[in-house]
Amino acid sequence: MRDNDAKTTIVEWTLRYGSGREQLLPLLHALQHEIGYVDDACVPLLASALNLSRADVHGVITFYHDFRRRPAGRHVVKLCRAESCQARGGVGIEAAAAKRLGVAMGETRRDGQVSLEPIYCLGLCAIGPNALVDGRPVARIDEVVLERIAAEVAA
């Protein structure tokens, strides 16, 4: 973690927006945007700044799937795990993606090139299975599309 970056972000945020408990989620998003993840070392800083317990902060970070607790890869592939995408072949696509990208779901490849993460509904249910590749939606994933994604994140 870039400790000074986290401290600076927390201090600037609380000075600008306040230090009430309602600031926890927006501040977590700001930290993740600035640093790329929410390191466990940030928990006591956040708790102190917002007058919350460490358990409160930790509970929120671990409850919401979108918060990372480790740095993501250079490229992030998020595969939809919602029911509609699963019914349209998402389980098979997930297995194929893990094999093709060389990384298990929820992990970052050792070389730091790609992270494979779950996401729960992109709102593209009729044209699934779906993914976000570096924040860009990709629909109708099949083996051909998966191969294009793999080539894209290899670069």
OpenMM code with the backbone's topology and positions (N, CA, C; nanometers):
from openmm import Vec3, app, unit

residues = "MET ARG ASP ASN ASP ALA LYS THR THR ILE VAL GLU TRP THR LEU ARG TYR GLY SER GLY ARG GLU GLN LEU LEU PRO LEU LEU HIS ALA LEU GLN HIS GLU ILE GLY TYR VAL ASP ASP ALA CYS VAL PRO LEU LEU ALA SER ALA LEU ASN LEU SER ARG ALA ASP VAL HIS GLY VAL ILE THR PHE TYR HIS ASP PHE ARG ARG ARG PRO ALA GLY ARG HIS VAL VAL LYS LEU CYS ARG ALA GLU SER CYS GLN ALA ARG GLY GLY VAL GLY ILE GLU ALA ALA ALA ALA LYS ARG LEU GLY VAL ALA MET GLY GLU THR ARG ARG ASP GLY GLN VAL SER LEU GLU PRO ILE TYR CYS LEU GLY LEU CYS ALA ILE GLY PRO ASN ALA LEU VAL ASP GLY ARG PRO VAL ALA ARG ILE ASP GLU VAL VAL LEU GLU ARG ILE ALA ALA GLU VAL ALA ALA".split()
positions = [
    Vec3(0.0845, -0.1186, 0.0000),
    Vec3(0.0000, 0.0000, 0.0000),
    Vec3(0.0884, 0.1240, 0.0000),
    Vec3(0.0464, 0.2205, -0.0710),
    Vec3(0.1130, 0.3498, -0.0664),
    Vec3(0.0538, 0.4244, 0.0527),
    Vec3(0.1141, 0.4051, 0.1690),
    Vec3(0.0605, 0.4522, 0.2968),
    Vec3(0.0296, 0.6015, 0.2955),
    Vec3(0.1215, 0.6807, 0.2442),
    Vec3(0.0981, 0.8254, 0.2418),
    Vec3(-0.0180, 0.8610, 0.1518),
    Vec3(-0.0336, 0.7902, 0.0385),
    Vec3(-0.1464, 0.8150, -0.0509),
    Vec3(-0.2784, 0.7877, 0.0202),
    Vec3(-0.2842, 0.6777, 0.0944),
    Vec3(-0.4068, 0.6430, 0.1666),
    Vec3(-0.4386, 0.7474, 0.2723),
    Vec3(-0.3392, 0.7835, 0.3507),
    Vec3(-0.3603, 0.8845, 0.4551),
    Vec3(-0.4045, 1.0171, 0.3946),
    Vec3(-0.3384, 1.0570, 0.2882),
    Vec3(-0.3730, 1.1831, 0.2220),
    Vec3(-0.5159, 1.1796, 0.1705),
    Vec3(-0.5532, 1.0708, 0.1059),
    Vec3(-0.6891, 1.0578, 0.0534),
    Vec3(-0.7916, 1.0648, 0.1656),
    Vec3(-0.7666, 0.9959, 0.2742),
    Vec3(-0.8601, 0.9939, 0.3874),
    Vec3(-0.8727, 1.1331, 0.4490),
    Vec3(-0.7616, 1.1978, 0.4724),
    Vec3(-0.7640, 1.3313, 0.5331),
    Vec3(-0.8345, 1.4308, 0.4413),
    Vec3(-0.7969, 1.4311, 0.3135),
    Vec3(-0.8600, 1.5245, 0.2193),
    Vec3(-1.0102, 1.4998, 0.2086),
    Vec3(-1.0488, 1.3728, 0.2054),
    Vec3(-1.1903, 1.3380, 0.1939),
    Vec3(-1.2687, 1.3896, 0.3140),
    Vec3(-1.2180, 1.3607, 0.4342),
    Vec3(-1.2927, 1.3998, 0.5540),
    Vec3(-1.2975, 1.5510, 0.5702),
    Vec3(-1.1936, 1.6201, 0.5290),
    Vec3(-1.1971, 1.7662, 0.5348),
    Vec3(-1.2995, 1.8225, 0.4369),
    Vec3(-1.3103, 1.7599, 0.3209),
    Vec3(-1.4009, 1.8104, 0.2177),
    Vec3(-1.5459, 1.7693, 0.2405),
    Vec3(-1.5677, 1.6424, 0.2797),
    Vec3(-1.7039, 1.5884, 0.2860),
    Vec3(-1.7536, 1.5573, 0.4268),
    Vec3(-1.6666, 1.5628, 0.5252),
    Vec3(-1.7083, 1.5328, 0.6617),
    Vec3(-1.6612, 1.3948, 0.7049),
    Vec3(-1.6837, 1.3681, 0.8320),
    Vec3(-1.6322, 1.2432, 0.8883),
    Vec3(-1.7426, 1.1592, 0.9520),
    Vec3(-1.8630, 1.1720, 0.9014),
    Vec3(-1.9722, 1.0898, 0.9512),
    Vec3(-1.9659, 0.9489, 0.8950),
    Vec3(-2.0341, 0.8575, 0.9592),
    Vec3(-2.0323, 0.7170, 0.9159),
    Vec3(-2.0877, 0.7005, 0.7747),
    Vec3(-2.1708, 0.7951, 0.7302),
    Vec3(-2.2263, 0.7877, 0.5945),
    Vec3(-2.1180, 0.8095, 0.4875),
    Vec3(-2.0001, 0.8525, 0.5283),
    Vec3(-1.8904, 0.8740, 0.4342),
    Vec3(-1.8083, 0.7481, 0.4076),
    Vec3(-1.8372, 0.6386, 0.4784),
    Vec3(-1.7536, 0.5195, 0.4641),
    Vec3(-1.7544, 0.4650, 0.3213),
    Vec3(-1.8708, 0.4383, 0.2653),
    Vec3(-1.8743, 0.3820, 0.1297),
    Vec3(-1.8124, 0.4767, 0.0260),
    Vec3(-1.8501, 0.6043, 0.0244),
    Vec3(-1.7857, 0.6928, -0.0735),
    Vec3(-1.6336, 0.7009, -0.0550),
    Vec3(-1.5886, 0.6991, 0.0688),
    Vec3(-1.4452, 0.7061, 0.0952),
    Vec3(-1.3747, 0.5779, 0.0512),
    Vec3(-1.4377, 0.4640, 0.0729),
    Vec3(-1.3797, 0.3374, 0.0250),
    Vec3(-1.3662, 0.3387, -0.1276),
    Vec3(-1.4689, 0.3879, -0.1946),
    Vec3(-1.4615, 0.3990, -0.3411),
    Vec3(-1.3499, 0.4945, -0.3834),
    Vec3(-1.3359, 0.6057, -0.3120),
    Vec3(-1.2305, 0.7017, -0.3442),
    Vec3(-1.0926, 0.6394, -0.3255),
    Vec3(-1.0747, 0.5657, -0.2152),
    Vec3(-0.9469, 0.4980, -0.1913),
    Vec3(-0.9162, 0.3990, -0.3027),
    Vec3(-1.0150, 0.3197, -0.3377),
    Vec3(-0.9919, 0.2201, -0.4419),
    Vec3(-0.9600, 0.2884, -0.5748),
    Vec3(-1.0260, 0.3988, -0.6019),
    Vec3(-0.9988, 0.4718, -0.7256),
    Vec3(-0.8563, 0.5291, -0.7251),
    Vec3(-0.8162, 0.5863, -0.6124),
    Vec3(-0.6844, 0.6496, -0.6024),
    Vec3(-0.5705, 0.5481, -0.5980),
    Vec3(-0.5877, 0.4425, -0.5207),
    Vec3(-0.4781, 0.3503, -0.4922),
    Vec3(-0.4928, 0.2190, -0.5690),
    Vec3(-0.6151, 0.1858, -0.6053),
    Vec3(-0.6394, 0.0631, -0.6804),
    Vec3(-0.6976, -0.0493, -0.5978),
    Vec3(-0.6950, -0.0341, -0.4667),
    Vec3(-0.7492, -0.1343, -0.3758),
    Vec3(-0.7591, -0.0736, -0.2364),
    Vec3(-0.8223, -0.1469, -0.1445),
    Vec3(-0.8329, -0.1009, -0.0062),
    Vec3(-0.7536, -0.1977, 0.0793),
    Vec3(-0.6335, -0.1594, 0.1109),
    Vec3(-0.5428, -0.2433, 0.1887),
    Vec3(-0.5959, -0.2590, 0.3310),
    Vec3(-0.5729, -0.3752, 0.3894),
    Vec3(-0.6147, -0.3989, 0.5281),
    Vec3(-0.5535, -0.2963, 0.6240),
    Vec3(-0.4375, -0.2424, 0.5886),
    Vec3(-0.3740, -0.1414, 0.6735),
    Vec3(-0.4542, -0.0118, 0.6779),
    Vec3(-0.5456, 0.0064, 0.5828),
    Vec3(-0.6313, 0.1263, 0.5825),
    Vec3(-0.7438, 0.1174, 0.6846),
    Vec3(-0.7766, -0.0027, 0.7278),
    Vec3(-0.8918, -0.0209, 0.8172),
    Vec3(-0.8811, 0.0650, 0.9430),
    Vec3(-0.7695, 0.0604, 1.0172),
    Vec3(-0.7636, 0.1457, 1.1370),
    Vec3(-0.7662, 0.2950, 1.1046),
    Vec3(-0.7072, 0.3335, 0.9919),
    Vec3(-0.7092, 0.4745, 0.9524),
    Vec3(-0.8517, 0.5212, 0.9250),
    Vec3(-0.9254, 0.4387, 0.8513),
    Vec3(-1.0652, 0.4708, 0.8197),
    Vec3(-1.1504, 0.4741, 0.9460),
    Vec3(-1.1310, 0.3738, 1.0306),
    Vec3(-1.2092, 0.3657, 1.1547),
    Vec3(-1.1872, 0.4901, 1.2397),
    Vec3(-1.0634, 0.5295, 1.2526),
    Vec3(-1.0313, 0.6470, 1.3331),
    Vec3(-1.0884, 0.7748, 1.2708),
    Vec3(-1.0722, 0.7894, 1.1408),
    Vec3(-1.1175, 0.9115, 1.0725),
    Vec3(-1.2686, 0.9273, 1.0775),
    Vec3(-1.3409, 0.8143, 1.0761),
    Vec3(-1.4876, 0.8202, 1.0707),
    Vec3(-1.5533, 0.7828, 1.2034),
    Vec3(-1.4716, 0.7655, 1.3076),
    Vec3(-1.5219, 0.7304, 1.4403),
    Vec3(-1.6074, 0.6027, 1.4360),
    Vec3(-1.5521, 0.5015, 1.3705),
    Vec3(-1.6167, 0.3704, 1.3607),
    Vec3(-1.5245, 0.2660, 1.4221),
    Vec3(-1.5782, 0.1499, 1.4468),
    Vec3(-1.4916, 0.0417, 1.4925),
    Vec3(-1.4220, -0.0203, 1.3717),
    Vec3(-1.3114, -0.0848, 1.3969),
    Vec3(-1.2414, -0.1558, 1.2889),
    Vec3(-1.3307, -0.2645, 1.2318),
    Vec3(-1.4100, -0.3273, 1.3168),
    Vec3(-1.5014, -0.4331, 1.2714),
    Vec3(-1.6055, -0.3775, 1.1749),
    Vec3(-1.6562, -0.2571, 1.2024),
    Vec3(-1.7524, -0.1940, 1.1110),
    Vec3(-1.6911, -0.1746, 0.9728),
    Vec3(-1.5714, -0.1212, 0.9697),
    Vec3(-1.5035, -0.0922, 0.8428),
    Vec3(-1.4712, -0.2223, 0.7699),
    Vec3(-1.4137, -0.3171, 0.8416),
    Vec3(-1.3792, -0.4458, 0.7814),
    Vec3(-1.5036, -0.5165, 0.7264),
    Vec3(-1.6125, -0.5091, 0.8001),
    Vec3(-1.7364, -0.5727, 0.7562),
    Vec3(-1.7879, -0.5162, 0.6250),
    Vec3(-1.7787, -0.3857, 0.6081),
    Vec3(-1.8242, -0.3231, 0.4839),
    Vec3(-1.7323, -0.3612, 0.3677),
    Vec3(-1.6028, -0.3573, 0.3908),
    Vec3(-1.5072, -0.3920, 0.2848),
    Vec3(-1.5285, -0.5353, 0.2372),
    Vec3(-1.5493, -0.6261, 0.3298),
    Vec3(-1.5626, -0.7671, 0.2914),
    Vec3(-1.7025, -0.8021, 0.2424),
    Vec3(-1.8020, -0.7218, 0.2763),
    Vec3(-1.9387, -0.7499, 0.2313),
    Vec3(-1.9565, -0.7191, 0.0832),
    Vec3(-1.9036, -0.6071, 0.0381),
    Vec3(-1.9228, -0.5641, -0.1003),
    Vec3(-1.8153, -0.6249, -0.1900),
    Vec3(-1.8596, -0.6938, -0.2930),
    Vec3(-1.7691, -0.7661, -0.3820),
    Vec3(-1.6772, -0.6754, -0.4617),
    Vec3(-1.7133, -0.5519, -0.4808),
    Vec3(-1.6357, -0.4656, -0.5688),
    Vec3(-1.5083, -0.4110, -0.5048),
    Vec3(-1.4960, -0.4192, -0.3729),
    Vec3(-1.3756, -0.3678, -0.3086),
    Vec3(-1.2657, -0.4731, -0.3141),
    Vec3(-1.1499, -0.4316, -0.3657),
    Vec3(-1.0335, -0.5196, -0.3718),
    Vec3(-0.9504, -0.4975, -0.2476),
    Vec3(-0.8923, -0.6050, -0.1978),
    Vec3(-0.8047, -0.5947, -0.0819),
    Vec3(-0.6585, -0.6162, -0.1202),
    Vec3(-0.6360, -0.6379, -0.2487),
    Vec3(-0.5004, -0.6512, -0.3040),
    Vec3(-0.4996, -0.5784, -0.4377),
    Vec3(-0.3828, -0.5390, -0.4833),
    Vec3(-0.3775, -0.4716, -0.6139),
    Vec3(-0.4301, -0.5622, -0.7249),
    Vec3(-0.4987, -0.5033, -0.8198),
    Vec3(-0.5485, -0.5776, -0.9357),
    Vec3(-0.4380, -0.5876, -1.0402),
    Vec3(-0.4599, -0.6753, -1.1350),
    Vec3(-0.3672, -0.6878, -1.2459),
    Vec3(-0.3761, -0.5672, -1.3380),
    Vec3(-0.2854, -0.5639, -1.4338),
    Vec3(-0.2856, -0.4553, -1.5327),
    Vec3(-0.4185, -0.4509, -1.6069),
    Vec3(-0.4746, -0.5674, -1.6357),
    Vec3(-0.6053, -0.5802, -1.6985),
    Vec3(-0.6984, -0.6532, -1.6023),
    Vec3(-0.8235, -0.6098, -1.5977),
    Vec3(-0.9224, -0.6733, -1.5100),
    Vec3(-1.0370, -0.7246, -1.5964),
    Vec3(-1.0591, -0.8556, -1.5870),
    Vec3(-1.1700, -0.9202, -1.6560),
    Vec3(-1.2691, -0.9631, -1.5490),
    Vec3(-1.3894, -0.9066, -1.5549),
    Vec3(-1.4948, -0.9414, -1.4599),
    Vec3(-1.6015, -1.0191, -1.5346),
    Vec3(-1.6262, -1.1425, -1.4909),
    Vec3(-1.7280, -1.2265, -1.5525),
    Vec3(-1.8547, -1.2237, -1.4688),
    Vec3(-1.9687, -1.2086, -1.5365),
    Vec3(-2.0966, -1.2023, -1.4671),
    Vec3(-2.1335, -1.3389, -1.4110),
    Vec3(-2.1726, -1.3400, -1.2853),
    Vec3(-2.2163, -1.4625, -1.2180),
    Vec3(-2.3653, -1.4605, -1.1852),
    Vec3(-2.4381, -1.3645, -1.2384),
    Vec3(-2.5819, -1.3580, -1.2121),
    Vec3(-2.6517, -1.4767, -1.2784),
    Vec3(-2.7718, -1.5043, -1.2315),
    Vec3(-2.8454, -1.6223, -1.2750),
    Vec3(-2.8645, -1.6284, -1.4262),
    Vec3(-2.8971, -1.5177, -1.4871),
    Vec3(-2.9221, -1.5165, -1.6301),
    Vec3(-2.7976, -1.5575, -1.7086),
    Vec3(-2.6835, -1.5016, -1.6743),
    Vec3(-2.5597, -1.5375, -1.7439),
    Vec3(-2.5211, -1.6823, -1.7147),
    Vec3(-2.5468, -1.7276, -1.5929),
    Vec3(-2.5172, -1.8668, -1.5602),
    Vec3(-2.6041, -1.9603, -1.6438),
    Vec3(-2.7308, -1.9244, -1.6618),
    Vec3(-2.8227, -2.0071, -1.7402),
    Vec3(-2.7851, -2.0089, -1.8876),
    Vec3(-2.7107, -1.9094, -1.9314),
    Vec3(-2.6719, -1.8998, -2.0717),
    Vec3(-2.5296, -1.9503, -2.0959),
    Vec3(-2.4752, -2.0273, -2.0016),
    Vec3(-2.3443, -2.0896, -2.0210),
    Vec3(-2.2299, -2.0258, -1.9462),
    Vec3(-2.2609, -1.9414, -1.8505),
    Vec3(-2.1570, -1.8704, -1.7764),
    Vec3(-2.0598, -1.9593, -1.7017),
    Vec3(-2.1068, -2.0727, -1.6508),
    Vec3(-2.0184, -2.1625, -1.5749),
    Vec3(-1.9076, -2.2148, -1.6664),
    Vec3(-1.9460, -2.2570, -1.7860),
    Vec3(-1.8471, -2.3064, -1.8808),
    Vec3(-1.7511, -2.1979, -1.9263),
    Vec3(-1.8033, -2.0779, -1.9480),
    Vec3(-1.7187, -1.9654, -1.9881),
    Vec3(-1.6203, -1.9321, -1.8771),
    Vec3(-1.6673, -1.9362, -1.7534),
    Vec3(-1.5782, -1.9066, -1.6404),
    Vec3(-1.4633, -2.0061, -1.6351),
    Vec3(-1.4935, -2.1345, -1.6513),
    Vec3(-1.3888, -2.2374, -1.6491),
    Vec3(-1.2913, -2.2178, -1.7652),
    Vec3(-1.3460, -2.1895, -1.8839),
    Vec3(-1.2611, -2.1681, -2.0015),
    Vec3(-1.1748, -2.0427, -1.9854),
    Vec3(-1.2319, -1.9371, -1.9280),
    Vec3(-1.1568, -1.8132, -1.9079),
    Vec3(-1.0427, -1.8346, -1.8095),
    Vec3(-1.0701, -1.9047, -1.7006),
    Vec3(-0.9653, -1.9312, -1.6018),
    Vec3(-0.8502, -2.0088, -1.6661),
    Vec3(-0.8851, -2.1066, -1.7464),
    Vec3(-0.7820, -2.1872, -1.8132),
    Vec3(-0.7070, -2.1043, -1.9168),
    Vec3(-0.7805, -2.0330, -2.0011),
    Vec3(-0.7183, -1.9560, -2.1100),
    Vec3(-0.6340, -1.8400, -2.0588),
    Vec3(-0.6816, -1.7724, -1.9525),
    Vec3(-0.6095, -1.6579, -1.8979),
    Vec3(-0.5015, -1.6983, -1.7980),
    Vec3(-0.5073, -1.8227, -1.7521),
    Vec3(-0.4062, -1.8716, -1.6591),
    Vec3(-0.4203, -1.8164, -1.5188),
    Vec3(-0.5459, -1.7952, -1.4779),
    Vec3(-0.5686, -1.7397, -1.3441),
    Vec3(-0.7046, -1.7873, -1.2933),
    Vec3(-0.7108, -1.8211, -1.1671),
    Vec3(-0.8366, -1.8652, -1.1063),
    Vec3(-0.9266, -1.7454, -1.0780),
    Vec3(-1.0557, -1.7715, -1.0727),
    Vec3(-1.1525, -1.6662, -1.0395),
    Vec3(-1.1176, -1.6059, -0.9037),
    Vec3(-1.1198, -1.4749, -0.8992),
    Vec3(-1.0902, -1.4035, -0.7751),
    Vec3(-0.9416, -1.3820, -0.7507),
    Vec3(-0.8590, -1.4144, -0.8494),
    Vec3(-0.7140, -1.4041, -0.8323),
    Vec3(-0.6524, -1.3149, -0.9391),
    Vec3(-0.5258, -1.2818, -0.9172),
    Vec3(-0.4448, -1.2088, -1.0139),
    Vec3(-0.3303, -1.2999, -1.0553),
    Vec3(-0.3051, -1.3050, -1.1842),
    Vec3(-0.1980, -1.3900, -1.2342),
    Vec3(-0.0649, -1.3456, -1.1758),
    Vec3(0.0259, -1.4387, -1.1560),
    Vec3(0.1544, -1.4090, -1.0915),
    Vec3(0.2323, -1.2968, -1.1582),
    Vec3(0.2196, -1.2870, -1.2900),
    Vec3(0.2934, -1.1816, -1.3602),
    Vec3(0.2258, -1.0450, -1.3487),
    Vec3(0.1086, -1.0399, -1.2828),
    Vec3(0.0382, -0.9137, -1.2625),
    Vec3(-0.0322, -0.8616, -1.3862),
    Vec3(-0.0378, -0.9401, -1.4912),
    Vec3(-0.0960, -0.8945, -1.6174),
    Vec3(-0.2489, -0.8903, -1.6145),
    Vec3(-0.3117, -0.9886, -1.5478),
    Vec3(-0.4586, -0.9967, -1.5538),
    Vec3(-0.5162, -1.0468, -1.4221),
    Vec3(-0.6294, -0.9867, -1.3847),
    Vec3(-0.7098, -1.0332, -1.2715),
    Vec3(-0.8415, -1.0832, -1.3281),
    Vec3(-0.8912, -1.1934, -1.2741),
    Vec3(-1.0208, -1.2484, -1.3131),
    Vec3(-1.1107, -1.2377, -1.1916),
    Vec3(-1.2197, -1.1618, -1.2055),
    Vec3(-1.3053, -1.1330, -1.0907),
    Vec3(-1.4515, -1.1586, -1.1239),
    Vec3(-1.5300, -1.1929, -1.0223),
    Vec3(-1.6743, -1.2058, -1.0441),
    Vec3(-1.7422, -1.0699, -1.0375),
    Vec3(-1.8518, -1.0580, -1.1076),
    Vec3(-1.9386, -0.9410, -1.0972),
    Vec3(-2.0810, -0.9949, -1.0992),
    Vec3(-2.1709, -0.9263, -1.0362),
    Vec3(-2.3057, -0.9788, -1.0196),
    Vec3(-2.4084, -0.8901, -1.0878),
    Vec3(-2.4230, -0.9095, -1.2158),
    Vec3(-2.5217, -0.8499, -1.3050),
    Vec3(-2.4744, -0.7185, -1.3642),
    Vec3(-2.4688, -0.7190, -1.4945),
    Vec3(-2.4323, -0.6000, -1.5708),
    Vec3(-2.5530, -0.5383, -1.6386),
    Vec3(-2.6700, -0.5999, -1.6206),
    Vec3(-2.7909, -0.5482, -1.6817),
    Vec3(-2.8026, -0.5806, -1.8302),
    Vec3(-2.7276, -0.6768, -1.8751),
    Vec3(-2.7297, -0.7197, -2.0151),
    Vec3(-2.7823, -0.8632, -2.0244),
    Vec3(-2.8766, -0.8941, -1.9414),
    Vec3(-2.9201, -1.0324, -1.9200),
    Vec3(-2.9636, -1.1053, -2.0474),
    Vec3(-3.0241, -1.0360, -2.1389),
    Vec3(-3.0760, -1.1015, -2.2598),
    Vec3(-2.9666, -1.1403, -2.3577),
    Vec3(-2.8466, -1.0861, -2.3384),
    Vec3(-2.7404, -1.1141, -2.4347),
    Vec3(-2.6155, -1.1704, -2.3677),
    Vec3(-2.6336, -1.2468, -2.2608),
    Vec3(-2.5226, -1.3042, -2.1862),
    Vec3(-2.4722, -1.4321, -2.2494),
    Vec3(-2.3714, -1.4885, -2.1926),
    Vec3(-2.2976, -1.4394, -2.0759),
    Vec3(-2.2154, -1.3147, -2.1084),
    Vec3(-2.1930, -1.2362, -2.0034),
    Vec3(-2.1328, -1.1046, -2.0196),
    Vec3(-2.0104, -1.0858, -1.9301),
    Vec3(-1.9343, -0.9829, -1.9647),
    Vec3(-1.8155, -0.9497, -1.8866),
    Vec3(-1.7898, -0.8004, -1.8952),
    Vec3(-1.7034, -0.7549, -1.8071),
    Vec3(-1.6421, -0.6225, -1.8177),
    Vec3(-1.4934, -0.6482, -1.8379),
    Vec3(-1.4376, -0.5931, -1.9417),
    Vec3(-1.2946, -0.6065, -1.9677),
    Vec3(-1.2356, -0.4669, -1.9576),
    Vec3(-1.1604, -0.4457, -1.8517),
    Vec3(-1.1044, -0.3129, -1.8237),
    Vec3(-1.2136, -0.2063, -1.8253),
    Vec3(-1.3299, -0.2405, -1.7685),
    Vec3(-1.4415, -0.1474, -1.7548),
    Vec3(-1.5319, -0.1377, -1.8754),
    Vec3(-1.5006, -0.2089, -1.9824),
    Vec3(-1.5806, -0.2064, -2.1058),
    Vec3(-1.6680, -0.3312, -2.1115),
    Vec3(-1.7998, -0.3161, -2.1286),
    Vec3(-1.8870, -0.4334, -2.1348),
    Vec3(-1.8637, -0.5149, -2.2622),
    Vec3(-1.8657, -0.6459, -2.2450),
    Vec3(-1.8537, -0.7404, -2.3561),
    Vec3(-1.9664, -0.8409, -2.3392),
    Vec3(-2.0491, -0.8559, -2.4428),
    Vec3(-2.1661, -0.9433, -2.4352),
    Vec3(-2.1481, -1.0659, -2.5242),
    Vec3(-2.2382, -1.1614, -2.5016),
    Vec3(-2.2426, -1.2841, -2.5827),
    Vec3(-2.1078, -1.3555, -2.5865),
    Vec3(-2.0502, -1.3750, -2.4710),
    Vec3(-1.9192, -1.4386, -2.4658),
    Vec3(-1.9316, -1.5865, -2.5015),
    Vec3(-1.8490, -1.6261, -2.5953),
    Vec3(-1.8343, -1.7665, -2.6326),
    Vec3(-1.6840, -1.7899, -2.6483),
    Vec3(-1.6439, -1.9041, -2.7016),
    Vec3(-1.5011, -1.9344, -2.7152),
    Vec3(-1.4294, -1.8333, -2.8048),
    Vec3(-1.4946, -1.7877, -2.9111),
    Vec3(-1.4327, -1.6917, -3.0027),
    Vec3(-1.4109, -1.5573, -2.9329),
    Vec3(-1.5132, -1.5101, -2.8645),
    Vec3(-1.5019, -1.3825, -2.7931),
    Vec3(-1.3991, -1.3945, -2.6807),
    Vec3(-1.3985, -1.5076, -2.6123),
    Vec3(-1.3018, -1.5306, -2.5054),
    Vec3(-1.1594, -1.5262, -2.5599),
    Vec3(-1.1383, -1.5792, -2.6771),
    Vec3(-1.0061, -1.5752, -2.7398),
    Vec3(-0.9652, -1.4307, -2.7698),
    Vec3(-1.0602, -1.3485, -2.8153),
    Vec3(-1.0313, -1.2055, -2.8396),
    Vec3(-0.9957, -1.1345, -2.7098),
    Vec3(-1.0695, -1.1671, -2.6032),
    Vec3(-1.0393, -1.1057, -2.4723),
    Vec3(-0.8990, -1.1452, -2.4285),
    Vec3(-0.8656, -1.2724, -2.4409),
    Vec3(-0.7332, -1.3207, -2.4006),
    Vec3(-0.6226, -1.2499, -2.4790),
    Vec3(-0.6440, -1.2297, -2.6084),
    Vec3(-0.5441, -1.1601, -2.6891),
    Vec3(-0.5315, -1.0140, -2.6469),
    Vec3(-0.6450, -0.9531, -2.6150),
    Vec3(-0.6460, -0.8126, -2.5732),
    Vec3(-0.5685, -0.7927, -2.4430),
    Vec3(-0.5893, -0.8794, -2.3460),
    Vec3(-0.5233, -0.8615, -2.2156),
    Vec3(-0.3797, -0.9129, -2.2152),
    Vec3(-0.3399, -0.9831, -2.3196),
    Vec3(-0.2020, -1.0289, -2.3311),
    Vec3(-0.1106, -0.9162, -2.3754),
    Vec3(-0.1678, -0.8160, -2.4398),
    Vec3(-0.0871, -0.7051, -2.4950),
    Vec3(-0.0424, -0.6094, -2.3874),
] * unit.nanometer
topology = app.Topology()
chain = topology.addChain("A")
for resn in residues:
    res = topology.addResidue(resn, chain)
    for name in ("N", "CA", "C"):
        topology.addAtom(name, app.Element.getBySymbol(name[0]), res)
